[in-house]
Amino acid sequence: YTYLAISQFCSRNLFCYFSKRCLVNKFYIYQAAAFAYGVVLFFVPFATTVNHLLVIFVIVGLLDGGFYSVSPLLVAHCVDEDQIPAAWGIFLMISSAFSAMGPFFAGIYWLNNNLN
């Protein structure tokens, strides 16, 4: 977890700097990081050593900065100023619901494949 935390710290500062300076479009940063984040997580079951997991955690930490640190900027950019609290609450509600469903469906998948 230390490697994940260090890479998250560095990447969140880096991606916020790029988003603030408008060097790269915020929407492209968010889309690329979210897509790559999902692709990298598919490689977790194929990690056979601790070094493989460390590499995956560092990459996930780097992509986490692009995904989670740009989210508030996107919400603030997409809605009016008086609607930001409601929009941010809806965004967090939807993302947490999908995050909570992941382990449930993974468990169902595991039960269906290992009990036969």
C-alpha positions as CSV (number, residue, x, y, z in Angstrom):
1,Y,0.0,0.0,0.0
2,T,2.9,2.3,0.5
3,Y,3.8,2.2,-3.2
4,L,0.2,2.9,-4.1
5,A,0.0,5.9,-1.8
6,I,3.2,7.4,-3.1
7,S,2.2,7.0,-6.7
8,Q,-1.3,8.5,-5.9
9,F,0.3,11.5,-4.1
10,C,2.6,12.2,-7.1
11,S,0.0,11.6,-9.8
12,R,-2.8,13.7,-8.2
13,N,-0.5,16.7,-8.0
14,L,0.7,16.1,-11.5
15,F,-2.7,15.7,-13.1
16,C,-4.1,18.7,-11.1
17,Y,-1.2,20.8,-12.4
18,F,-1.9,19.8,-16.0
19,S,-5.7,20.4,-15.6
20,K,-5.2,23.7,-13.9
21,R,-2.7,25.0,-16.6
22,C,-5.0,23.7,-19.4
23,L,-2.1,21.9,-21.0
24,V,-4.4,19.0,-21.7
25,N,-8.2,18.9,-21.9
26,K,-9.7,17.7,-18.6
27,F,-12.2,15.4,-20.4
28,Y,-9.5,13.6,-22.2
29,I,-7.4,13.1,-19.0
30,Y,-10.5,11.7,-17.2
31,Q,-11.5,9.4,-20.1
32,A,-8.0,8.0,-20.7
33,A,-7.3,7.5,-17.0
34,A,-10.7,5.8,-16.4
35,F,-10.3,3.5,-19.3
36,A,-6.7,2.6,-18.5
37,Y,-7.6,2.1,-14.8
38,G,-10.2,-0.5,-15.8
39,V,-7.9,-2.3,-18.2
40,V,-5.0,-2.5,-15.7
41,L,-7.4,-4.0,-13.0
42,F,-8.1,-6.9,-15.4
43,F,-4.4,-7.9,-15.0
44,V,-4.6,-8.4,-11.2
45,P,-5.6,-12.1,-11.4
46,F,-2.6,-12.8,-13.7
47,A,-0.1,-11.4,-11.2
48,T,2.1,-14.4,-10.1
49,T,4.6,-12.6,-7.9
50,V,4.7,-9.7,-5.5
51,N,6.7,-7.7,-8.0
52,H,3.9,-8.0,-10.5
53,L,1.4,-6.7,-7.9
54,L,3.7,-3.8,-7.1
55,V,3.9,-2.8,-10.7
56,I,0.1,-3.0,-11.0
57,F,-0.4,-1.0,-7.8
58,V,2.0,1.8,-9.0
59,I,0.2,2.0,-12.3
60,V,-3.2,2.0,-10.6
61,G,-2.0,4.8,-8.3
62,L,-0.8,6.9,-11.2
63,L,-4.1,6.4,-13.0
64,D,-6.0,7.1,-9.9
65,G,-4.7,10.6,-9.9
66,G,-6.1,11.2,-13.4
67,F,-9.4,9.6,-12.6
68,Y,-10.2,11.0,-9.1
69,S,-8.5,14.3,-9.0
70,V,-10.0,15.5,-12.2
71,S,-13.5,14.5,-11.3
72,P,-14.4,17.6,-9.2
73,L,-13.0,19.8,-12.0
74,L,-15.3,18.1,-14.5
75,V,-18.3,18.4,-12.3
76,A,-17.7,22.1,-11.7
77,H,-17.1,22.6,-15.4
78,C,-20.3,20.8,-16.5
79,V,-23.0,22.4,-14.3
80,D,-23.9,25.9,-13.1
81,E,-22.3,27.2,-10.0
82,D,-25.4,26.9,-7.8
83,Q,-25.9,23.2,-8.9
84,I,-22.3,22.0,-8.0
85,P,-23.2,20.5,-4.6
86,A,-26.1,18.5,-5.9
87,A,-24.1,17.4,-9.0
88,W,-21.2,16.3,-6.9
89,G,-23.4,14.4,-4.5
90,I,-25.1,12.6,-7.4
91,F,-21.7,11.8,-8.9
92,L,-20.4,10.3,-5.6
93,M,-23.6,8.4,-5.1
94,I,-23.4,6.7,-8.6
95,S,-19.7,6.0,-8.4
96,S,-20.0,4.5,-4.9
97,A,-22.9,2.3,-6.0
98,F,-20.9,0.8,-8.8
99,S,-17.9,0.4,-6.6
100,A,-20.0,-1.5,-4.1
101,M,-21.5,-3.8,-6.7
102,G,-18.1,-4.9,-8.0
103,P,-17.2,-7.3,-5.0
104,F,-20.7,-8.6,-5.0
105,F,-20.6,-9.7,-8.6
106,A,-17.1,-11.0,-8.3
107,G,-18.2,-13.2,-5.4
108,I,-21.1,-14.5,-7.4
109,Y,-18.8,-15.2,-10.3
110,W,-16.4,-17.1,-8.0
111,L,-19.2,-19.1,-6.4
112,N,-20.6,-20.1,-9.8
113,N,-17.2,-21.3,-11.1
114,N,-15.9,-23.0,-8.0
115,L,-18.9,-24.9,-6.7
116,N,-19.5,-27.0,-9.8
